[in-house]
Amino acid sequence: MSLESESIKAQLESVGYVVVPDLIPPHLDLPLNEACLRAAERTRIGNWPHRRIVGKQFPPFEGDETDVWGVQHLMHPELGEPVFAEWYGSQRLREVCCELLDCQPENLQMELFNLLVNPSQKPFALRWHRDDIPTSVDRTEELARLEISSFGVQWNTALLPDSSLYVVPGTHKVALTPPQRALCTPFAPKNPLDMPGAIKVSLQPGETVFYNNNILHCATYDNSIPRMTLHACMGDTRGGENRARNILQHDLRWIKTPHMARMLEVLDQKDGGIRSQMVQRLIQLADATAGEDGSRSLGYSLEG
Ligand SMILES: O=C(O)CCC(=O)C(=O)O
């Protein structure tokens, strides 16, 4: 069977990523683009505290650096851009996520939704990594953790042409080889294509790459090339508490606020409570994994 005729789920399973066109309904295209421009501008001028800063690859994104490579928490009600949650809960996107996760709509769990942008002052890059498996774990632990990652799907939807992401197809289900492991240093690679098996993922506007977040990947950010890419993930509740650290390390206490509930209620008027139910599933996960005093107790997936 050629790759073209394989189902998107089969492609995601076999190589760890799959590109799907046209997941933004035409009526949301302009509103999403405009909301991204506003969110990026607000973050760059220091008016939105939830951001990814240059020099810091993984959460927590704390520090005084003003150059940013990402806007965090697009569905946060205080950002005032409900179109992000509108799209996140849109029908076609949910259908594709159900297909890729092989789950029912009632298993879909709202998770993260961020915007990746080009830094404005200097280039930056992320080292080779898997999102929830540090290279310090041994092979047995590595293989056990690779099983867990099938309960979530992550994606990048490009609004502008985007060639920032590199992946090593197949590494979402096998242990890294010694040469691959040797190149997983704390530092961004000079040339990502030096990694055995690496390919560059190039997206045109409107294209989405879904990828298993434990595929070995890295990214390079050129401050002279505009980037506007929606970066999100959705989970399957059957993964239980396994996804908690990876998701809740991004401080999501705001999902429990009345402001959030009201925003989703308005968006859900035509959709039978879909988004409100999806966020409830995440709240249940957060409650189930909180410490006795209600604090988050799971730490961070990666350092750097
Ligand atoms: O910039 C990208 O496309 C990848 C981002 C990434 O690898 C991450 O957030 O862990």
The ligand as an SDF file (V2000), in Angstrom:
LIG
                    3D

 10  9  0  0  0  0  0  0  0  0999 V2000
    8.5960   24.5180   17.1750 O   0  0  0  0  0  0  0  0  0  0  0  0
    8.1030   23.4210   16.9830 C   0  0  0  0  0  0  0  0  0  0  0  0
    7.4490   23.1590   15.9760 O   0  0  0  0  0  0  0  0  0  0  0  0
    8.3210   22.3080   17.9620 C   0  0  0  0  0  0  0  0  0  0  0  0
    8.1200   22.7190   19.3690 C   0  0  0  0  0  0  0  0  0  0  0  0
    8.5440   21.6360   20.3060 C   0  0  0  0  0  0  0  0  0  0  0  0
    9.2640   20.7440   19.9700 O   0  0  0  0  0  0  0  0  0  0  0  0
    8.1150   21.6510   21.6890 C   0  0  0  0  0  0  0  0  0  0  0  0
    7.3400   22.5170   22.0740 O   0  0  0  0  0  0  0  0  0  0  0  0
    8.5410   20.7120   22.4330 O   0  0  0  0  0  0  0  0  0  0  0  0
  1  2  2  0
  2  3  1  0
  2  4  1  0
  4  5  1  0
  5  6  1  0
  6  7  2  0
  6  8  1  0
  8  9  2  0
  8 10  1  0
M  END
$$$$
